[in-house]
Amino acid sequence: MIKKTIKLLPVLFLGLLIASCEKIEPQVFPSEAIDFSATMDSIPLQYGRLVSATSAGPYVNVLWFEQADQTIVGVRINVSRGTISKEVVRIERE
């Protein structure tokens, strides 16, 4: 009798565990703080050679370019809307 009870305890525990589960609601990301109102259609070639891409939040990535004079240029893109920001980050190097 005790052996049957011991064998049923894991099944009972698993049943209670499954019954206590609740559905997780999908996450809603906050609106982005980056303003993409001024956008361009393409990335100019004078920005240089693409060297890296990093994430700047949900749906926003930064493409990093290196120019001939080794200046680093960062361009924000919104992959959800397919827009490219006109505002760029320029990091001069000496």
C-alpha positions as CSV (number, residue, x, y, z in Angstrom):
1,M,0.0,0.0,0.0
2,I,2.8,2.4,0.9
3,K,4.7,1.6,-2.4
4,K,1.6,2.5,-4.4
5,T,1.2,5.7,-2.6
6,I,4.8,6.7,-3.1
7,K,4.5,5.9,-6.8
8,L,1.4,8.1,-7.1
9,L,2.8,11.1,-5.4
10,P,5.0,12.3,-8.4
11,V,2.0,11.9,-10.7
12,L,-0.2,13.8,-8.3
13,F,2.5,16.5,-7.9
14,L,2.8,16.8,-11.7
15,G,-0.9,17.0,-12.1
16,L,-1.1,19.9,-9.6
17,L,1.8,21.6,-11.2
18,I,0.2,21.5,-14.6
19,A,-3.2,22.6,-13.3
20,S,-1.6,25.7,-11.7
21,C,-0.1,27.0,-14.9
22,E,-1.5,30.2,-16.5
23,K,-1.1,31.6,-19.9
24,I,1.5,34.3,-20.3
25,E,0.4,37.3,-22.1
26,P,2.6,38.5,-25.0
27,Q,5.0,41.3,-24.1
28,V,4.2,44.8,-25.3
29,F,7.3,46.9,-25.8
30,P,7.1,50.6,-24.9
31,S,7.1,53.1,-27.7
32,E,10.6,54.0,-28.9
33,A,12.2,57.2,-27.8
34,I,14.1,57.5,-31.1
35,D,12.4,59.9,-33.5
36,F,12.4,58.6,-37.0
37,S,10.3,61.4,-38.4
38,A,13.3,62.7,-40.5
39,T,14.2,59.6,-42.6
40,M,16.1,58.9,-45.7
41,D,15.6,56.2,-48.4
42,S,19.1,54.8,-48.4
43,I,22.5,54.9,-46.7
44,P,24.9,57.2,-48.5
45,L,28.2,55.5,-49.7
46,Q,30.3,58.3,-48.2
47,Y,29.5,56.8,-44.7
48,G,32.1,54.2,-45.6
49,R,32.5,50.5,-45.1
50,L,30.0,48.7,-42.8
51,V,31.9,47.2,-39.9
52,S,29.3,46.2,-37.3
53,A,25.6,46.3,-36.3
54,T,24.3,46.6,-32.8
55,S,20.9,46.6,-31.2
56,A,19.6,49.8,-29.7
57,G,16.3,48.5,-28.4
58,P,13.3,46.7,-29.7
59,Y,13.2,47.0,-33.5
60,V,16.0,49.5,-33.6
61,N,19.5,48.7,-34.8
62,V,22.6,50.8,-35.3
63,L,24.8,50.2,-38.3
64,W,28.4,51.3,-37.8
65,F,30.5,52.4,-40.7
66,E,34.2,53.3,-41.0
67,Q,35.2,56.1,-43.4
68,A,38.5,56.4,-45.2
69,D,39.8,58.8,-42.6
70,Q,38.9,56.2,-39.9
71,T,35.9,58.3,-38.6
72,I,33.2,56.0,-37.2
73,V,29.6,56.8,-38.3
74,G,26.6,55.2,-36.7
75,V,23.2,55.1,-38.5
76,R,20.0,54.1,-36.6
77,I,17.5,52.0,-38.5
78,N,14.0,50.9,-37.5
79,V,13.6,47.4,-38.8
80,S,9.9,47.2,-38.0
81,R,9.0,50.3,-40.1
82,G,11.9,50.0,-42.6
83,T,13.1,53.6,-41.9
84,I,16.6,55.0,-41.8
85,S,17.3,58.0,-39.5
86,K,18.9,61.1,-41.0
87,E,20.6,61.8,-37.7
88,V,23.9,60.0,-37.5
89,V,26.5,59.6,-34.8
90,R,30.0,60.7,-35.8
91,I,33.1,59.7,-33.8
92,E,36.3,61.4,-35.0
93,R,39.5,59.5,-34.5
94,E,43.0,61.0,-34.3
